[in-house]
Amino acid sequence: MSSPIDLQATFIPNDGEFYRVKLALEIAIDEVVNEPGCIRYELTEATEEKLVLTEQWASEEDLAKHSNGIAVQDLNESLSALLAEPVKLERL
């Protein structure tokens, strides 16, 4: 059995867009937590300067399915004009 995969995604909103970014993330979270292999998918930090989403996936396969899934596509589309810089995704 493989070890869970831990990730952290950091979102830097444009000035004045914090609440729209947070709402888009909350909508995605509601969808993603029900995806197969999702152990954790939650906002762990939310300030006007940045929002941090902490993820944990049961396997690389589950993460790959999530990464190519409709929830991520919808989120990326929702955030396309709201972020000051690209999402920073780190493996922990």
Secondary structure, DSSP 8 states (H G I E B T S, - for coil): ----EEEEEEE-B-TT-HHHHHHHHHHHHHHHTTSTTEEEEEEEEE-SS-EEEEEEES-HHHHHHHHTSHHHHHHHHHHTTTBSS--EEEE-
